[in-house]
Amino acid sequence: PQDQPDFVNGAVWLRTSLLPHQLLDELQNVEQQHGRERLRHWGPRTLDLDILIFGDQMLDDERLTVPHRELRNRDFALQPLLDLKAGLTLPDGTPIAKLRRQCPDNGLRKLPPADYP
């Protein structure tokens, strides 16, 4: 949303033995441990962990939609996915690269890698 400050976004690619809802529970626990309070939809947050895709699975229920409901509209989510795997497609076969080309550009900037000890 436009009424919030700029933010850093990233993506990870991982293997898990967890089911999608179990992974969601774990991610929400991590958010809470980092001070996340869900006061309003799309409100400011200290940390936001989303499941964008989950293999070739498609889910849509009251807790979780995979692929993520807003993925097609978010350059800040599409670009990191492409950075991880250039040829990635959605479960329906739609190339992520095609979605990125169709998505409005919000002035993304790629940051240099962080220097951790």
Residue pairs with C-beta under 8 A, 6 or more apart in sequence:
1 42
4 44
5 44
8 111
9 76
9 77
9 80
10 80
11 52
11 77
11 80
11 81
11 83
11 84
12 84
13 84
13 85
16 23
18 26
20 51
20 54
20 57
20 59
20 64
20 66
21 63
21 64
23 51
23 54
24 51
24 63
24 64
27 49
27 50
27 51
28 36
28 49
30 47
30 49
31 45
31 46
31 47
31 48
31 49
34 46
34 47
35 46
35 47
36 45
36 46
36 47
36 48
37 45
50 68
50 77
51 64
51 66
51 68
52 66
52 67
52 68
52 71
52 77
52 81
53 66
53 67
53 68
53 71
53 81
53 88
53 90
53 91
54 66
55 91
56 91
57 66
57 91
58 66
58 67
58 91
58 92
59 65
59 66
60 66
67 90
67 91
68 77
70 77
71 77
71 78
71 90
71 99
72 78
72 99
72 102
72 103
73 103
74 103
75 100
75 103
75 104
75 105
75 106
75 108
76 106
76 108
78 96
78 99
78 100
78 103
79 100
79 108
81 88
81 96
82 88
82 96
82 97
82 100
83 110
86 97
87 95
87 97
88 95
88 96
88 97
89 95
89 96
90 96
90 99
